[in-house]
Amino acid sequence: MGTGTPTGVLADMLASAMNPHLAGYDQAPALIERQVLAWLIELMGFPAGASGLLVSGGTEANINGLMAARVAKAGWDIRAEGVAGGPPLTVYGSTETHSWIHTACETMGMGRKAFRAIPVDSDYRIDLAACRARIAADIAEGYRPIAIVGNAGTVSTGATDDLNALRDLADAFGLWLHVDGAFGALAAWTDSRAIVAGQETADSLAFDLHKWGYMPYEVGVALTRSGEAQTAAYKPAAAGGPAYLRSANAGIAVDTTYFADRGLQLSRGFRALKVWMSMKEQGVDRIAGAIQANIDQAHRLGALVATRPDLELLGPVSLNIVCFRYAPKGVEEAALDPLNQAILVALQNRGIAVPSQTVLQGRFAIRVCIANHRSRDEDFDILVEAVLAIGAELASAS
């Protein structure tokens, strides 16, 4: 993977040597995680009373936010009674929402049918009118809408929904707004922050530091505007919890479950050290500069693709993702998908580059997601020339 720094490697080694248990407790690692979360809350524009947790990655961070939404908006004690205690719950997001949403609905007992996949516009952003209409229709039919999921950088194209408009829509129906900003959220630190404007108004926000934070796997972040809402979803209902986890007034057993009260894990590793060390060494401005460079590289690549008659840009470039294909004149449409699949495999197997893939409007795309602080402009020049050369070679052979 493209991310990671020597400082992050050293931090993980030190964390392993210390081997702390981070459910909570009065210890240096817990204080470091609290400090890291306080930095991130401030940097993402959340209020001082917000709550946070370092988790494994985007899926867990997103589920954390949706769990808080479920408890806050169900309308009954869903932790005690389960989902059968009231009407069916529903969640709304675009068709471009990452598959974590299905995992979340299954995990929370609502089933995949609870997710309402809303169509997108030509820029792959959620259709606000369609979302409003679906929420109203579900209410009329007896469903209980609880949350809208906004995307700050979709997985296929990097598209960002109109998050301010989604905030207004959520408020109109009394719903929770969760923003999946797996990598896109960190654009807030850069000159491109306007792209993700409105994410700071969300009730919960999920993002990864092992993507655009350039830190080693694994470390994701779950932030919740209301600290009480996050603990309401996870903290043991019984006063004080089980005897073996009760906090004391002094000694090591102070706040024994501070972090466990905010997420699913009781046993937790020391993820915070690599974040603390990386941010102390690099500084936010330097990390933001690398993020902005990736955005600039994506726009440069998109412009380069547009100048080549044998290449076709398949989606708009907003953040750091460029989707395109080799589509020369004389090659039938039906042959383009298998041809581009073969080009992608050849790029990887020949050691030239490692793009990924997606399908946009039924067309196979070579997907370039730029999240590497080592990337240089010439890397993408090489990529474009390689796609053209391999494409011509394979098209001629077939």
N, C-alpha and C positions, 0 to 999 in steps of 0.2 A: 504494500500500500504506500501511497505517496507521503503520508504524514510521519511525524516523529522527528525528534532532535536528540543530540547527545545528552542534553540536560534532562529530557524526559526519560531516557534510558537509565541514567544514573539515579533519578528519583525512584523509578520502579525497583531498582536493585536495593536502594536504601529502605524503601517501604517493605520489601520482602524480608530484609534482614531484621527490621524492627518487629514485623509480624503482629501489628496491633489488631484488636477486635474492635470494630467501629460501629457497634450498635449505639454507642454513646460513651458514657463514663467520663470522669474528670482526668483527661490525659492530653498530652501535646497534640497527637494526631486529630483528636476531636476539635481542639481549638483551631488547628490549621484549616480543617474543613469548614468550620463556621466562618473563618476569615475569608476563605475563597468564595463561599456563597454570598457573603456580604458584598464582596467586590462585584460579583456577577449580577446581583440584584440591582446594584447601583448602575452598572454599565448598561444593563438592558432597560433602564428607565422604570423599574418597578419601585413601589413605595418602600420605605424603610421597614414597615411591618410585614413585608412579604416573607414567605417561607421557601426553602429550597432543599434539594437533595442531589447528591452526585450518584448516578446510577450507571448501568452497563452501557447504555446507548439510547438511540432514538425511540425504539419500540417501548422499552421500559419507561422512559421519560414521558412518552405520550400516554401510555396506559395510566401512569401516575396521575396525570392531569384529568383524564376522563373518569378515574375512580373518584376523585374529589368532586367532579361535576355530578356524578350519579348520586352521591350522598347529599350534596347541597340542593339538588333540584328534583329529586324523586317525589318529594311531597309526603313521604312516610319514612319510618325507621327501617330503611332497606337493609342495613347491616343485621338487624335483629330478625326481620321478617322475610328477607330475600325478595327477589323480583316478583314473586307471586302476591306480594302485599298490596299491589295496586295495578293500574292500567299498564299496558305494554309501553316500554320506554323507547324513544327514538333519538337518533343522532344524525346530523346532517353535515355533508361535506361534498366536495366535488368528485367527479369520476377520476380525477388525477390524484386523489389522496392515496398515500402509501398503504400497503397491505396490513400495516400494524392495526388499522381500524377494525379489520375483520377479527384479528387475534384478540383485540380488546373486547369487542362485543361478545365473542365466544367465551372468553375468560370470565367476564362479568355476568354470564348467565343470561344475557339478553338475546343471544343468537345473532348470526350474520344479518338476518332480515331486519334487525333494528337499525342498521345503517342505511340511510337514504342517500344514494349516490346521485348527485345533482349534475346536470350537463354543464359543459364549459363553453366559453366563447372562443373566438378564433385565436385568442392569445392564451388559451388553456387556463383561464381564470373562471371561477365559479360564476354561474349565471344567477345573479341576485334575485331577479324577478321569479325565476323558476324555484329558487330556494324558498322565498317567501310564500309562494303559492302552495308548495308541498307541505310546509309547516302548518299553514292554515287548514289545508285539507285533512291532515292527520289529526289536528285538534278536533275538527268537526266529526271525525270518525271515532273519537274516543281514545286516541293514543296520547301519550304524555311525552312531548318533546323535552329534552333536557339540555342539549348542547349543539353548538355549531363548531365544526372544525375548519379553521382557516389555514391555508398553506403559505408559508414564507419560503418559497423555493421547492417546487414539486420535483419528484424524483426523475421524471422523464425529461422535462424541459427546463426546470428551474423557474417556472412561472410562480408569481406571487399574487394571491387574491387581493381584492380591495379590502384591506383589513379594517379600515375605518368604517366602511359601509357595513361590513359584517358585525362590527361592534354595535352600530345603530340597529341592525336587524335583530341581533340577540337581545338588545334592551327592549325592543318593541314587543317581544314575546316573553320576556323574563327568562331568557336562556343563558347558559354558561358559554363563554367564548374561549375555546382552546386553540392555540396556534402551534402548528407543527413547523418548527423552524430548524429542522435537523441540521442543515448547514446554513441555510439562508439567513437565519436570525442574526448571525454574526456580521452581516453586512451593516448592521446598525453602528458598528465601530468605525465605518469607513466613510469616504466621500459619497458613496452610493447609498447612504442610509435612507434616502427618500423612498427607495424601492420597497422597504419593509416597514414604512411608516404605519403606525396603528397597532403594531404587535405589542407595544408597551401598554396598551389598554386592555389586553387580554386578561381573562381570569386565571389562565395558566399558559405556560410557554415551555416547549421542549426543544432542546438543541444539543448538538454533540460538540465536544472539544477535540475529539479525535478526527474530526474532519477539518473544518477551517480554523480550529485552534492549533492545528499542527502538533498535537500531542499524541503519544503512543496509545494504542487501544488498551483498555477500553475506558472511556469516560464520557458519559452523557449528563445532561443537567435537566432537572425538572423544577421549574419555579411556579409558585402559586401566589397570586396577589394577596389572598387572605391566608395567614398562617393557620388560623383556626380551621379553615376548610380543608387544608392538607392533613392536619392531625385528626380531624373528624372522620376522615376516610380510613385511617390506619391505626390510630391509638387504641389499645385495648379498652373495651367498654367498662370492664370492672375497675373500680377505683384502685389505682396503684398497680394494677396488673398482678401477675403471679408473684409469690413471695420471693422467688429467686431473682426477680428483675426489679424489685422495688428500690427506689433511690434512697440514699441516706443524706444527711446534712453535711457530712464531712468524709474525708478519705476518697478512695477511688470511685465509690459507688454514688457519685453525684451525677444526676441526669443519665442514669444507666441506659435509657432507651431513647435518648433525644432524637437520633436519626432513625431508629427502628420505628418510632412513632409517626414517621413521615413517609414510610415506604414499606414494601413487602419484605425486604430482607432483615433478618436479625443478625446473621453473620455477614459482615461487610469488610472488604479490604480497604487499604489506605490509598484510595484513588486520588485524594486531594493533594498529596505531596508533589506529584508531577505537575499539577496545575499551579500550585503555589510557586514552585521553583521556576517553572517556565515563565510565568507572568512576572516574577521578580527579575529574572535574567533578561527576558526579551522586552518587556514593557508592552502595554496595550498598543501604543502607536506603531511599534515595529510589526506586531502581529497583524494589525489593521492594514499596514502597508502591503504585507504579503497577500492578504485577502483582496485588496483593491487591485493588485497586480494580476491575480487570477481572473478577476472580472474583466480587466482590460485585455488580457490574453484571449478570453473567450470572444469578446467583441472583435478583436483583430482577426481571429480565426474565422468568425462568421463572415466578416467582410472579404477575407481571402477566398473563402468558398464561393461567395457570390460573384467573384470575378472570373471563375473558371467555368467555361461553358459545359464541361462534362460533369460538373458537380451540382447538386441541388440541395439547398437549405430547406429542411423539412419543418422547422419551427422557429419562432422568434427567439432571439438571444437577449436575455435580461440579466441573468446573474453569471454563472460560470459553466453553463451547459450549452453545447453546440451539437445539434442533431442534423446530419446530412447524409447524402448517399451519392454513389457514383451512378449517373444516369445519362450516358452519352446518347446522341441521336443514333437511330438505327437499331437500338436494343428494345425489344418489346417490353411493355410494362410487366407482363407475367414473368419475365426472366430477371427483373431487377432485384427482387427479394433474394432469390438464391445466389445471384451474382454478388450482392453486397454481403451476404452471410459468408461467402467464400473469401471475400476481401478481408473481412474482419478477422477470420481465422488465420489467414496468411499474415496479416499484420502482427498478430500475437505470436504465431509459431516461428516467424522469421526474426523475432526479437526486435522489431522496429518500434512498436508502441503497443499499449494495452488499453484501447478504448473498450467500451461496453456496448450494449445494444438496447434498443427499445422499438416499439411499433407505434407510429403516429398516423392516425386516420387510415389504418390498414396497410401502411407502408413500412417496411423494415428500415431502420435507421442505424447508422453508426453513431453512437453516443459518446461524446467527449466531455467528461466531467472533470474540470480542472480544479484540483484541491491539493496541489503539491507546491510547497514553497520553493522547490528547486527548479520548477519549470521555467524555461526561457523561450523567447519568441521563436528562435530557430528550431525548437522542438516541433512546433506546429507547421513550420515550413516543410520540414522533413516529412511530417505526417501527410500533408496534402500531396506532396510529390509522390510519396509511396502509394497512396490510394489511387492516384491517376495511373501510375506505372503498373501496379498489380491489377487494377481494373482492366486496363488495355490488354495485359497479358492473358487474363482469364477469359475476357470476352472473345479474344482472337482464338483461343484454344477451343472454345465451345461453339 
